[in-house]
Amino acid sequence: MTTRTRRSQSGTVRIHPYIPDGVTDQQGNDRCLQCRLPRNNRTHGLPERTDDEKAAEARRTGEK
């Protein structure tokens, strides 16, 4: 798993995939296991992968 960083007005944001922790807050929302932020937070906004990246991942995992 790779983590990307993006520079923003508030500083460096560590971009990573959302992994639910299975515990809901008072409003019934799940949080990320890694950063404890909600799913819609910008830290979970991974960039779209190109077709080449998808094909390379499929080869790596043995899907093709």
N, C-alpha and C positions, 0 to 999 in steps of 0.2 A: 504494500500500500504506500503510495507516495502522497506527500503533503506539499501543496503549492502555497506560495505566499503572494499576496497582492498588496501593493502600497495604496493607502487611502488617506482621507483627511484625518482620520482618527489614529493613524499609525498602521503598522503591519497587521494584516489579517491572515491567520492560519486557515487555509482552505482545506477541508477534509470531508469525506463522505459522512452522512448522517447515520449514526448507529443508535437506535433507541435503547434506553436503559430499562424500559419496562415499568417504570414508576411514574405515575401521573401526578401532576401538581393539583392545587386547589381548583383550577379551572378545567381539569381533565386533560391537559396537554402533556404529551410525552416530552422528555428532554434527551439530548444527545449524551451518550455514555462518556464520550471523550471530553467534551467541553461544557456540558450541562446547559447549553443554550437550546432554544426551541428549534424545531425543524425548519421553519421559514427564515431563520437568521442567515445573513449573507455568508457566514463562514461555511455553510453547506452548499453554496452555489458553485458546483464544479462545472468547468467549461465543457461544452459538447465535444465529444471525441470525433475525429475524422474517420472515414471508412478504413483508411490504412491502419490507424490505431486499433480499431475494432478487430480487423483481420489479424493483426499481430497478437492481440490478446487471445483471440480464439485459437490461434496456433499454439500459443504458450500454454494454454489450459487444456489442449488436446481436443478441442471441439471441432477442429478441421484438420 
